[in-house]
Amino acid sequence: MSGALTGDDGRSRCPWGDGPPIYRAYHDTEWGVVLHGRDALFERLCLEAFQAGLSWITVLRKREGFRAAFAGFEVEAVAAFGPADVQRLMADAGIVRNAAKIDAAIGNARVVADLEDLDALLWSFAPTGPRRRPATTDDVPAITVESTAMATDLKRRGFRFVGPTTAHALMQATGMVDDHLAGCWRAGR
């Protein structure tokens, strides 16, 4: 039942955002900030998928390694990856070396390359209308009707590693929903 916490800098944040500096920077400058653009959204989709089953800090700490390994998440470049690239990625300690997730990222890039507009597709699932701001971390959902609909549609199109929880995490990370707690300085910004 943790509400916003006041950090050593005097700012109140979601409890997870007052942890290590890498978390604080992500919380304060990225999480919940509106994000558009095919490659930028593809990167976040990949990172959320790689995070499944792991701590988010693991992915944040390896983020630059992911960017280097996955050609800056440029969709056409990743879509062109072949068996030699998979072998290279599996040997790269700078990323999470999970064969199923690596294959999914490459396959998802191929799906994105064939889409008319990833940005419009993903944002079409953003909730509309007023939402109640969570007061505590217990009030923050892991799955919503919208994230379930997004995951269902993405899977139908051939995406992998995009279940309802990953879809909701993507929605949070890209500002489709604002789940900053009521007492957090980032709430509603």
C-alpha positions as a printed Julia matrix, in Angstrom:
189×3 Matrix{Float64}:
   0.0     0.0     0.0
   2.83    2.32   -0.84
   2.03    5.84   -1.88
   4.38    8.43   -3.28
   7.66    8.84   -1.4
   9.64   12.02   -0.93
  13.21   11.61   -2.12
  16.39   13.21   -0.87
  15.86   15.95   -3.48
  12.51   16.9    -1.91
  10.38   15.57   -4.79
   7.62   13.06   -4.21
   7.74   10.11   -6.6
   6.19    6.74   -7.24
   8.09    4.43   -4.84
   9.96    2.59   -7.6
  11.16    5.93   -9.01
  12.97    6.84   -5.83
  15.39    3.92   -6.09
  18.75    3.78   -7.85
  19.66    6.83  -10.0
  18.89    4.92  -13.23
  15.31    4.35  -12.0
  14.93    7.95  -10.9
  16.09    9.27  -14.28
  13.75    6.92  -16.15
  10.82    7.78  -13.87
  11.43   11.53  -14.06
  12.14   11.89  -17.78
  10.58    8.98  -19.7
   7.97    6.83  -17.98
   4.52    8.15  -18.78
   5.81   10.74  -21.25
   3.97   10.71  -24.58
   6.1     8.96  -27.2
   5.48    8.73  -30.92
   7.5     7.43  -33.85
   7.81    3.97  -35.34
  11.38    3.16  -34.32
  10.97    4.7   -30.84
   7.81    2.69  -30.2
   9.43   -0.44  -31.63
  12.33    0.0   -29.18
   9.96    0.27  -26.22
   7.96   -2.72  -27.43
  11.17   -4.77  -27.63
  12.47   -3.63  -24.26
   9.16   -4.41  -22.55
   9.21   -7.89  -24.12
  12.8    -8.48  -22.99
  11.81   -7.4   -19.49
   9.17  -10.13  -19.15
  10.14  -12.26  -16.16
  13.04   -9.97  -15.2
  13.54   -6.83  -13.2
  13.12   -3.62  -15.2
  16.45   -2.37  -13.85
  18.16   -5.25  -15.67
  16.82   -3.96  -18.98
  17.58   -0.31  -18.15
  21.18   -1.17  -17.31
  21.55   -2.99  -20.63
  19.64   -0.44  -22.71
  22.65    0.96  -24.54
  23.81   -2.58  -25.23
  20.4    -3.36  -26.69
  20.55   -0.25  -28.87
  23.97   -1.21  -30.19
  23.05   -4.85  -30.73
  19.73   -4.08  -32.42
  20.94   -1.35  -34.81
  19.36    1.43  -32.8
  16.02   -0.39  -33.16
  15.75    0.78  -36.76
  12.93   -1.42  -37.97
  14.23   -2.27  -41.45
  17.7    -3.11  -40.12
  16.34   -5.47  -37.45
  13.85   -7.0   -39.9
  16.82   -7.92  -42.12
  18.65   -9.8   -39.33
  19.43  -13.41  -40.19
  20.91  -16.47  -38.5
  24.37  -14.9   -38.14
  22.79  -11.94  -36.31
  20.92  -14.29  -33.97
  24.2   -16.05  -33.19
  25.87  -12.66  -32.6
  23.07  -11.57  -30.3
  23.14  -14.8   -28.32
  26.85  -14.19  -27.65
  26.37  -10.53  -26.64
  26.64  -10.14  -22.85
  25.46   -6.54  -23.25
  21.86   -7.7   -23.73
  19.48  -10.26  -22.29
  20.43  -13.44  -24.16
  17.13  -15.24  -24.53
  16.65  -17.0   -27.87
  12.86  -16.78  -27.84
  12.92  -13.04  -27.08
  15.61  -12.37  -29.69
  13.61  -14.28  -32.31
  10.48  -12.37  -31.27
  12.22   -8.99  -31.62
  13.38   -9.86  -35.14
   9.99  -11.3   -36.09
   8.2    -8.3   -34.61
  10.43   -5.99  -36.68
   9.3    -7.84  -39.8
   5.67   -7.39  -38.8
   6.24   -3.68  -38.1
   8.0    -3.24  -41.46
   4.84   -4.51  -43.17
   2.47   -2.32  -41.15
   1.11    0.9   -42.53
   1.52    2.83  -39.26
   2.69    1.27  -35.97
   2.24    4.58  -34.18
  -1.44    4.89  -35.14
  -2.06    1.22  -34.41
  -0.63    1.3   -30.89
  -2.16    4.63  -29.97
  -5.59    3.47  -31.16
  -5.72    1.42  -27.94
  -4.98    4.34  -25.61
  -7.86    4.85  -23.2
 -10.01    7.9   -23.72
 -11.85    9.87  -21.11
 -11.02   10.46  -17.49
  -9.21    7.82  -15.45
  -8.9     7.69  -11.71
  -5.32    8.4   -10.68
  -3.87    5.6    -8.54
  -3.21    6.59   -4.93
  -0.93    3.66   -4.12
   1.02    1.05   -6.05
  -1.76   -1.41   -5.2
  -4.09    0.74   -7.32
  -1.92    0.47  -10.45
  -3.31   -2.22  -12.76
  -1.09   -4.75  -14.5
  -3.72   -5.5   -17.15
  -6.58   -3.4   -18.49
  -9.34   -3.88  -21.03
  -7.3    -1.73  -23.43
  -4.05   -3.63  -22.92
  -5.87   -6.91  -23.44
  -7.38   -5.59  -26.67
  -3.95   -4.35  -27.82
  -2.26   -7.67  -27.06
  -5.01   -9.6   -28.84
  -4.73   -7.43  -31.94
  -0.92   -7.5   -31.99
  -0.87  -11.29  -31.64
  -3.41  -11.58  -34.46
  -1.01   -9.59  -36.64
   1.89  -11.93  -35.81
   3.6   -10.14  -32.91
   5.15  -12.26  -30.17
   5.9   -11.58  -26.49
   3.12   -9.0   -26.26
   0.62  -10.29  -23.73
  -1.76   -7.99  -21.84
   0.77   -7.24  -19.08
   3.51   -6.33  -21.56
   1.01   -4.26  -23.55
   0.02   -2.35  -20.41
   3.67   -1.77  -19.5
   4.17   -0.4   -23.02
   1.16    1.87  -22.57
   2.6     3.17  -19.3
   6.1     3.64  -20.7
   4.92    5.59  -23.74
   2.37    7.85  -22.07
  -0.73    6.13  -23.44
  -1.73    5.91  -19.8
  -0.42    7.95  -16.89
  -0.1     5.67  -13.89
   2.03    8.01  -11.79
   0.62    7.99   -8.28
  -1.53   10.87   -7.04
   1.26   12.28   -4.85
   3.97   11.98   -7.52
   5.36   15.2    -8.98
   5.12   13.67  -12.5
   1.39   12.91  -12.21
  -0.56   14.64  -14.95
   2.44   16.34  -16.57
